[in-house]
């Protein structure tokens, strides 16, 4: 019996007296409080504490007595009692009922006997009885608090069973946990783990049949046998398993992420879900696999749908042997202008807009309204960009195209020198995708006497052809001529080289190697020409890790003559061209990083960082993010060249944080928080890169928390930070017409009315915000944010690299670099087509996408929807669903161009 808590003075008077004293004898003593095992508070010394054990009901007491009798039988000498006793214990455990939070009574009563049972088990001879005993002990092992013992697993391995599910879900999950722990221990100690793999194979069917697909995938992943999961799947389980596997990819490291994608691809292929399989083949960047998927069906409509997806990613498959004309059109994006103008017509936005419609100068403060509209060449150049971005793809505007031919009132003649180059080039953006009509319009400027206008026309030709492929290859025919590539005027040569890069981005065209590699390798040329050729090759072979290009660039950089020029501001673009070759290739980049270490120049280190961030772009790899943050912590002293190189390392690291984290929501949140710290505690080179990184992490997705931050930075004392923040606001809202951002930019136009550079950048941001009159997106992720377009990301990254020193490039003479954005520009529409590829209007629900991974049942995939008729615009994070089942979608999700076919089982209600 527990003793009462007597007064201290009584305790000193002798043991006998203390025994007699009760707590009530000392009413002034505060009662100590304790809790019983059920969590109920009891006073120490009260009657509740007197019995050592809680009082049991008659039913529980009988159960306890019976279990203790069965336990005692197991230690008796009569072996015939063993199996009946064990069977009885098993029955008690399996038939016991308890609440979700309570331990089943039989396990509770057997727990004190666990150690004795273990000793008894050790003394038993091998045989059926001992196996049955191990079965019971494995279940009792769950009640032990010692996590290191792994008794549940130990006894389970001693008693293999095919019917583990009969012990219940909690037991199976506990066993799976111990298997994972033991597997890691065995692998680290270099021990054989085959028996654990065999046991896992018996658990997987149980998990899959009990809606625990996530547990099955996690377990097989941990034991590195995920490639075996297809054989356990059926029609009912494969979709949820694939959904979970694909959602895990961002959280895995190389090569596990590739294996998951490959396995999920094979599962989709087996169940004839070809569009879903094609998405994963594209993510794997495996052109051979894409071709195989393409050829695995004879269904013409399905092939066309897959062709539309491939063309959206700008992967060019050979179409020479394809007889279906419509299929060729799908692969080549030829019908893009038609589809885009159909959208514009339905939305009633065909009428061109002028820059003034965007600026809304009448809303700016009256004090500055006149000053911001000065008819200067600089202001006119800004208007040319705004006009190009706003009317992109519509083929009509009021500054250039809708004025008379050769008319000196054309906007081109309202700008000067390099301004004429960019203004003429803007035709390529206005006439985007429309090759036949576009070439006719641009042609008249191609033969201009003024080399700036001629160069602009050549660049416009390249932009026109971007993302569209025709058998006649007009871009090659016009730009790749000896006359243009070796023209005496440098600007014409630059325009031809850059035009080829934009027109053939992502094509892997070998013909271009013979044209552009000699320009890269010729050390007698200015760095600008060689760097632009390297950059164009980076675009053309983006993500291909083509060794011919990488070797040529590295060899050139090792050349003594070229090393003298590495201080040149254009060198960064040569390194960027090299980095783009390894875009998304992850560990393959290590070879090139080792090679760059050989180059004894301060600019070689930043090149290594740039290559690495490109290689891991969109993967969300946490270790790489940590490495980049470490780079940002360093403080540099030393000579100017060395310091300049080190500062560039940090600048690339900051942009790299966004590039790597942009594909994964948790990583984005983490990186956004880090940017705040970097802005507070870092030096100028890092601070001016942070706004650019903020723009890159969320392009065409104006999150209030991000643009409010950028709005603050746009008034920073450091003008470089302010200019980059203004540009980032444009990236953030690109193509969204966001009213709040538009208002902030108008305020900035008033604020900076006397600062030509800042005002120029405000105008560019306003043009980006209204891109395509609000119909376009520059977000490189598409198809429900599953696929990262390498070509689009390359365009964004190139513009940001030029913005690192905005005053030397974009705000200087090289504003045409902004046109690299064209590779990222794409309509954010949903256009539904019938099987003959004619527009088909149907009702769809458009709402915010909901993550349904691992959720039970058939949860809704969108929330807060509105019903609209196609074609519709989809904002970032929105998803569409067909309103009824009259049509069946051939695409994996409703986005972009989607082919619908009649549902044969549909009956009009």
N, C-alpha and C positions, 0 to 999 in steps of 0.2 A: 504493500500500500504506500502511496505517496504521502509524505509528511506535510503537515500544515506549515505555513510560512510564519513562524512565531516572531515576537519582538526580540531584538538583539539582546536586551538585558536579561530576558528569560533564558536565552540560550546559555548565558554565562553561569546561571545558577545550577546547572546540572542537567544531565540527560533526561532523568525521570520527569522533571518539571516541564521540560520542553515538549515531551510527548503529550502531556496533558493539555498544553495550551492550544487553543484553536484561534483562527484569524479573528473571530468575532470578539475575543478577549481584548484586542487592541484596535478599537474602531478608528484611531487616528492614522494608522499605518496605511499608506496608499496600496491598493491591491494591484499586484503585477498582472499584466494581461498576457495570455498565451493563445495560440490558435491550435485547434485540433486538426486532425488530418483531413477533415472535410472543409477546412478554411473557416470554421465557426469559432468566434472569439470566446474564450472561456477565462474565468478568473483563476489565477494560479492558487491552488489550495482549495478550490471549490469541489463540490461533490463530483462534477463532471470529470475531474482528473483522476479520481480515486481508482476506477478500474483501469488496468493496463490496456485492455482491449475495448473497442466499442461494443456496445450491446448489439447482438444480432437478432434478427427475427427468427422465429422457429424454422421457417423455410430455409433461411441462409445457414442456420446452425446445422440443420440436417445435411445440407449440401457440403458444408465444410467437413463434417464428421465422415461423410461417405468418401469424400476425396482423400482424406487422411488415411482412411482404412485401405483405399486402393493403393496409395503410395506405400503403405507398410507392406502390402502384399508383394510389391516389386522387390523387396529386400528379403523375402522369405526364401526358403530352400526349395519349395515346391514349384518347379519351373512350369508346370501345366497352368498355374494361375496367371502367369505373366501376360500372355496375349489377351485373355479376356479382360484383365485389369486395365491394360493399355487401351483396348477398344472402348472400354467404359469411360476412361478419362477423355478420350477423343470425342466421344459422343457428348459428354458434358460441355466441352469447350465449343464444339460446333453448334450445339443447340442453345447455348446461352444467349439471352437477349440483353442488350444494355443500350443506354443512350450514347449519342455520338461522342460525348465528352468523358464518359466513365469507362474505367477498365472493366472488362467482363469479370463477373464474380469468380468463375473457376480459375482464371489466371491469377486473380488477386489472392485466392486461398492457397494456390499451389506455389506462389512465388517464394514464401519462406523455406520451402523444401527443395528449392532449385539446386543448391550446392550439394545436398545429400543425394539428390537424384543423379547429379553428374557423377558423383563418386560411385554410386551403384552401377551406373551405365558402364563405367570403365571396367568394372569387374565381370561384366557379363561376357559370355563367349559369343563369337560371331554367329549370325543366323537371322532368321526372319524376325524373331522377337527383338533382337538388338536394333534392327533397322526400324521397327515400329517405335521403339523407345526413342531413337534419334529423331524420328518424326515429331514426337511430342515435345522433346527438349528444344527442337528448333523453334517451335511456336512459343514455348516458355521463354526462350532467349530474348524475345521482344521486350519482356518486362524488366530486363536487367539494365541498370543505368550506365554500365561501363561500355562506352562506345568503341574502345580499342579491342575488346574481346571478339567481336563479330561472331557471337555464339550461334545466332540464327543461321548464318551461312555455314559455320563449321559443322553443325549437326545435319544441315540440309545436304551437304556434300556427302555425308556418311550414309544418308538414306535417300537416294534418288527417287523421285516420284513424278508421275505424269500429271497428277491431279492437284497441283499446288493451289489452284483457285478455290478449292473447297475450304481452305482455311480463311478465305476472305480477302478483300482488297487491301486492307491495312497491312496484313501479313506479307502479301506479295510486294507491296511498295517498300516495306522495311527490308525485305530480302534484296530487292533491287538496289537499295541504298548501300547495303553492306557489300554487294557484289562490286559496285563501283569503287568503294573504298579499298577493297582487297585487290582489285585489278591494278589500281594505281600503285599500291605497295609492291605488288609482284613485278610490275614493269620496271619500277625504279630499282628493285633488287635483282633484276635480270632473272626472274624465276618464270617457270612455265605457267601460263594462265589458261590453258586449253579447257580445263574442267569448268572454269567460270564461263567461258564462251558457250559451252554446251548447255550449261544451266540457263543462261540467258535465252538461248533459242527455245527453251520450253516456256519461258515467261512471256515472250513477245506475243504469241497468239492470244494469251489471256488478256493482255493490255488492249490489244486491237479489238477484241470482241466486247470490251467493256468501256468503249468510248474514251480510252486513255491513250490515244495515239501519241500524244506528246511524251508520255512516259516511255513508250516503246522506242520512239526515235531517240530520245535522250540516252536511253540505256545502250542502244546499239551504237550510238555515236561514241559513248564513253569507252565501249569495248572495241571500237574501231572495226565494226562489221556492218556499217550502215549500208554497204553495197548489197547486203543479203536481204534487205527489207522487202524488195518487190515480191519475193516468193510467199510472203505471209499475207499479202493484200488481196482484196477482192473489190468488186464493184462498189460496195458500200463504204469501204474505208480509204480507198486510194486518194480521194480528193482532199480529205482532211489531213492526211499524212503529208501529201505534197505541199499543201498550203503552209503547214507548220515547218517543213524542211526548208522551203524557199524563204520563209520569214527569218529563219535562223542564219541564213548565209552571211548577213551583215555582221553577225556576232562571232563568226568563225575566222580562223587565220588560214593562210595558204599552207598546204594544198587542200585542207578539209573543205573549204568553201567550194572549190572546184568539184570535189567528189560529190558533195551534196547536190550541186546543180546537175551534174551528170546523172546521178541516180534518179532524181526527180524527173529529169528529161526522159529517161528510159521508161519510167512508170507511165507518164503521160502518153508516150508513144505506144505503149502496150495497150492502153485503153482508148487509143485512137483520138486523143485530144491533141490534135496537131498544132493548132494555134498556140496553146500553152507550151507545147514542146518547143515550138519555134522561138518563143520568147526566151526560153532557157538556153537554146542553142546560140542565140544572139548574145546573151550574157556571157556565155563561155567563149565568145569571140572565135568560134570554130567554123570557118567557112565551109569545110568539107561536110560537117554535120548539118549545116544549114541546107546545103545542096541535097543531102540524103533525105532530110525531112521534106524538102520540096518535092522530091521525086517519089515519095512514098505513097502518094495518092493520085488517083486518076480523076478525082472530082474537080472539074474546071473551076467552079466557084470557090472551093476551098483553096486551090492553088493561087487564085487571084487574091484572096484575102491574105494569104501568107506573103505574097509578093508585095502587097501594100505595106505590110509590116517591115519587110526587109528594106524596101525603098525609104521608109521613114527613118530607118537607122543609117541610111546612106551606105549600104553594103551593095556593091555592084556585082551581080551574078551574070555570067556570060549568057546572053539571050539569042545567040546566033542560031541555035538548033531548036528554038521554040517557035512553033507554027501559030499558036494562038495569039493573034494580034492584040487582043485586049490584055492578055497576060503580059506581053511586052510593054504595053503602056503602063500597067501597074508597076512593073519593075523599074521603069525609067522616070516615073513622076511626070510624064509629059502632060497629063491632064490637070496638073495642079492649078494653073491659072484659071481654068474653066471652073473647077470646084470652088476656088477661093472667091471668084466673082459671083458665083451662085450664092454663096454665103452672104456676100456684101449686098446683093440684090434683096435677099430675103430679110436682111436686117435694115435695109433702106439706108445704107451708108456709102453708096457709090459716088456721091458728089465729092469732088476734091476739097481738101481743107487748105487754107493758107496758113503760113506761120503766125499771122496776126490772130487767127482763130484760136491758136494754141496759147500765144502769149497773154491774150486778153489784157492788153496794156491799159484799157480804160478802168480795169479793176486795181491796177497798181496805183500807188499814191500819186496824186496830181503833181506834187512837187518834182517827181522824177520821171513821170510818164514820157515827157518829150525826150529826155536824155537817153532813155533806154532804146529809143527807136531811131538813132542816128543812122543816116544812109551812108554808112562807111563800108569799105570793102570787108572789114572784119565782121561787122554786123550782118552783112549780106551773106558771107560765108556761113555764119551760124544759121541763118535762115535756110540756106541750101540744105544743110544737114537736117534741120527740123522738118523741112518739106519732104526730104527723102524718107526719113523714119516714119513720118505720119502717113504718107500716101504709099508706103512700101507695098508693092504687089498689085496696086489698083490700076496701074497703067495710065493714070490721068493725074495731072496737077496743074496749077495755074502759073507756075514759074518757068517751067522748062518745056513740057510736052505740048501744052495747049497754046503755044505762041507760034507764029508763022515760021516756016523753015528759013534758016539763015537770018532770022529777024534779030537785029541788034538790040532789041528790047529784052531778048532772052537773058535770064538771070546770070548766065555764064559770063556775060560781058559787064556785069555789075560787080564782079570780083576781080582780084588781081593775081597774077603769077601762080603760085602754088594753089591759091584759092580757086583758080579756074580748073585746075586738075581735079580737086575734090568735087567741085560743082558738076563738072561734066560726068565724073564717075557716078554721081548720085543717080544718073539715069538708070544704071544697072539695078539699083534698089527699087526705083519706081516701077520698072518693067520686070521685076523678079519673076522667074520661071517661064515667062512668055518669050520663048526664044525666037520664034518666027517674026512676030511683030517687033520685038525688042531689037533684033539685029538691024532691022530696016530703019528704026528710029536712031540707033547709035551710029549707023554706018556713015551718015553725013558728017559726023565729027571725026571719024577715023582718018580722014584725009585732010584734016585742017592743017594750015601752015604753022599755026602756033603749036609748038611741041607739048605745051602744058595741056592743051585741049585734046590733042592726039593721044597723049598718055592717059588722060581721063577716060577717053572713049575705049581704050584697050582694057583698062581696069573694069569699066562698065560691062564689057563683053564677058569678062571672067565672072563677074557677079551675077549676070543674067543666067549663066549656065550652072551656077552653084545649085547643087541638089537635084539637077535634072540631067538625064543622060540621053543623048541621041546618037543613033548609029553614024550619022554624018560627022559627029564631033566638031561642031563649028568652033568651039573655043580653041581646040588644037590647031585647026586650020588657020585661024586668024592671029593667034598669039604666038604660036611656036615657029614663026617664020624667021629665017636668018636675019631679015631686015629689022624686025622688031627686037629680037633678043640681043642683037649686036648693034643696035642703033647708036649713033654718035651722042645722042642726048640721054643722060643717065636716067632722067625721069621716065622716059619711054621704056627703057629696059626694066626699070623697077616695076612699072605698071604691068608689063608683059609677064614678068616672073610671078608677081603677086596674083595676077589674074589667073594664071595656070594653076596656082596653088588652091585658089578658091573654087575654080570650076571643077577641078578633079579631086577635091578633098575626099579621102576615104576610098579612092578607087584602086589603090595599089597598082597603077599603070606603069609597066616597065618601060614603055616608050619614053616616058618623061625622064628616066634616069639618064639617057644619052644626051638629053637637052640641058638638064639642070646640074648634073654632077660636075661637068667641066667648069661651070661658073663657080661652084663651091671650091673646086680644087685650084683654080687659077689665082695664085698668090699675088699676081701683079694687079689684080682688080681691087677697087676700093672695097672696104669691109662691108659697106651697105649692100652692094650687089651680091657678094658671096653669102652674107647673112640672110638676105631675103630669099636666095635660092635654097639655102639650107632649111629655112622656115617653110617654104612651099613644099619641099620634099617631106618635111615633118607632117604637114597637113595631108599630103597625098598618101603617105604610108603610115598614117597615125595608128598606133597600137599594133603595128605588124612586126616590130623589132627587126626590121630588114637590115641584115648585116652589111649589105653593100653601101647603104647610105650612111650607117653609123661609122663604118670603117673610113669612108671618104672624109666625113666631117672631122673625126679624131685625127686622122693623118694630116689633114690641113692645119689643125690647131697645133700639131707638133712641129710644123715647119718653122724654121728660124725666121724667115721673112714675115710670116703671118703672126708670129709671137710678138713682133714689134708693134703690131696693130691691135693687140688684145685689149688695150686700154680704150679703144674706140667704143663709143656709146652703142654702136650696132652689134657689138660682140654678143650681147645678151640674146639676140634673136637667133644667132647661130647655135648657141647652147640650147635655146628653147626648141629649135628644130630637132636637135638630137634627143632632147627629153621627150618630145611628142611621139617619137618612134616607139618608146617603151610605155606608152599610156596604158594603164591597166594591166601591165604584164607582171606586176609584183616582183617576185624574187629574180626574175630574169635580168633586172636592171643592175644587179650586183657586179656583173662583168664590166659593164661600162663605167661604173663608179670606180672600180679598181684601175681601169685604164686612165680615167681622168686624174687620178692621183699622180700619175707620171708627169703630167704637164706642170712644169714649175712656174706657175704664174698665179697671182692672187685671185684671178677670175675663174680658176679651175674649180675651186671649192664650191662657190655658189652654183656652178653648173651641176655638181654632184647632188646638191640639195634639190635643185630643180628637177633633175631626172628622177630622184626618189619620190618626190611628191606626185609627179605625173604617174609613176608606176603604181602608186597606191591610191590613186584618185577614186573617190566614191566608195572605198572599201570600209571606211570607219575604223581602220586598224588602230587600236588604242596605243600599242607600243610605239607606233610611228608618231602619233600625236604627242606622246610624252617626250620623244626624242626632239621633236621640233620645239616644244616648250623649253627644253633645256638650252637649245641654241639661242633662244630669245633672252636667256638670263645673263649671257656673257656681256662684259663691258670691255670695249676695245681701246687700246692705245697704240701708238706706232706711227710709221710714215703714212702719208696720205693714200698711196696705192694699196698698201696692205689693209689699211682701215676701210677703204672703199669696198674692197672685196668682202671683208668680214661683215660690213654693214649690209651688203647685198644678200649675204647668207641669211641674215635675220629677216630681211624683207621677204625673201622667198619662203622662209619658214612660216611667217605669219599668213601669207596667202595659201601656203600648203596646208595649214590647219583647216582652212575652209574647204579646200579642194578634197581633202581626205574625208572630212566629217560630213560633207554635204549630202551623202546618201542615206544618213542614218539619224533618226530624230533625237535619240539620247545623246549621241556625240555632238549634234548641233547645239543642244542646250548647254552642254559642258563647255564647248568652245566659245559660245557667246559670252559666258561668264568670264572666261579667261581674257577675252578681248578687253573687257572693262578694266581688269588688272593691268594689262599691257599699256593701255592708254594712260593710266595714272602713274605708273612707275617707270616707264621705259623712255628711251631717248628718241630723238626726232625721226631717225630712219625707220624705227618700228611704228611710231605713232602715225606716220603718213601712210603706212601699209594697212593699218587696222581698218580704216573706212572701206578700203578696196575689198578686204577680206569679208567685211560685213555684207557688202554688195554681192559677193560671190556665193556666200552661204545660203542666200535666199533670193535668187534672181526671179523676177516676175511673181514675187510672193510678198506683197507689202505687209509685213507684220508690224503692228504698231510699236511694239517695244524696240524693234530695230530701227524704224525710220525716225522715231523720236530721238533715239541716241544719235543717229546721223545728223538730225536737224541741229542738235547741240554742237556737234563737231563742225558743222558748216559755218559756224561763227568763231572758230578757233583762232587764236592769235597767230599760229603758224599757218601761213597762207597755203602751203602744200597740203596740210591736213584738211583745210577747208575745201580746197578745190577737189580733192579726192572724195571727200564726204558728199559733195554736191553730185559728183558723177555716180557715186554709189547709190544715192537716192534715185537717180534715173534707172540704174540697173534693177533696183528693188521693185520699182513700180512699172518696169518695162511692159508696155502693151496692156496695162490694166485700167488706164484712165482714172486711177484712184484720186478722188476729189480732195482728200486731205493733203496728199502729196502735192497735187497741183497747186493748192493754196500756199503750202510752204515754199514751193519754188517761185511762185509769184512774189512772195514777200522777199525772197532772196534776191530776185531781180531788182527790186527797189533798193535793197540794202547795198548791193554791189554795183549800183548804176555807174559809179566812177571807175571801177576796177575792170578793165577790159578782159583780162584773163578769166576772172571769176564769173563775169557776166556771160562770157562765151560758154563756159561750162554749165551755167544755169540753163542756157538755151538748149545745149545738147541734152541735158537731163530732161527738159520739157519735151523735146522731140522723142526721147526714148519712152517717156511715160505714156505718150499718145501713139506709140508705135502701131502702125496698121490700123489706126483709128480705134484702137482698143481690142483688136482681134488677134494679136500675136503674143507669143511667149518666147523668152530666151532661156527658159529653164531647160537644162540639158537632159533632165529625166522625163521619160514619157512611158506610155502604156502602163497606167496606174502607178507611176513612179518606180517601175521595176527595172527599166533599162536606162543606162547612162549612155547618151549619144557622145561618142568620143570626138566626133567632128565638131559638135556644138560646144563641148567643154574646151576644146582646143581654141576655138574662136574667142571664147570668153577670156581664157587665160592669156592669150596673146595681147588682147586689149589692156588687160590689167598690168601685164609686164611693161607695156609702153606707158601706162599711167604712173608707174613708180617714179619716173622722172617726167611728169606731164609737161613741164616747161620746155624740155628738149624735144619732145615728140609731138603729142597731140596739140599743145598750145603753141608749138613752134611751127615748122613748115610741114610736119608729117602727120597732119590731122587725118589723112586718108587711111591711117592704120585703124581708125574707128570702124572701117568697113569690114574688118575681120568678124565683126558681130553678125554679119549676114549668115554665117554658117550655123549660128544658134537660133536664128529667127524662124519660127514656124507657127502657122495658125493654131490657136488653141480651140479648135472646133470639133464638133461631132457631126459628120455628114453621113447619113445612111443611104446606101445604094441598093438597088435590086440586083438580081443575078446577072443582068445585062449591063451593070455599072451605070445605070441611069439613076438620078436622084429620086429617092423615095421618102415621102414625108410620113413620119409616124410619131405617135406620142411617146415621150420618155419622161421619166422622173429624174430630176437632177437635184442632188443633195450632197451634203458633206459625207465623205467616205468614212466608214466605221471599220476599225480593225477587228475582224472576227476570228482571228487565229486562236485556236484552242478553245473557243467558246462552245458550249453544249448546244445541241439541237441545230436548228436552221435560223440563226439570228439574222436580223435585217442588216444589209451591208451599207445602207445610207440612212442619214437622218435629216430631218428638217427639209424634206424635198418639196419641189414645186413641179407640176406637170407642164411640160412645154412641147412644142412641135419642132421636130428637126427641120433644118440644121440649128444647132444651139452652140453657144460658147461655154466652155468649161473653165472655171477659175481653178487656181492651184488648190489641190486637196478635194476637188469635187469629183463625183462619180455619177454616171448615168445608168439607168435600168429601163428596159422596155416596160411600158405600162401594162401590156397584156401579152398573151402567148400566141398572138396571131402570126407573128414572125419569129424565126429562130436566128439568133446572131451567130455568124461564123467566126467572129473574133473572140478572143479570150475576155475582153472587156470593151465596153462602148467608149471609144475614144478615137479621134482622127477619122479615117475613112473606114466605115464598117459595112460589110455586105450582109444583107438580110435575105433569108429565103422563107417562103411560105411554110407554115406549119401544117403538115398534112392532116393532123388530128384536130385542127381548130374548127369549131363550129360557131357561127355567129349567134350571140345570145339574144 
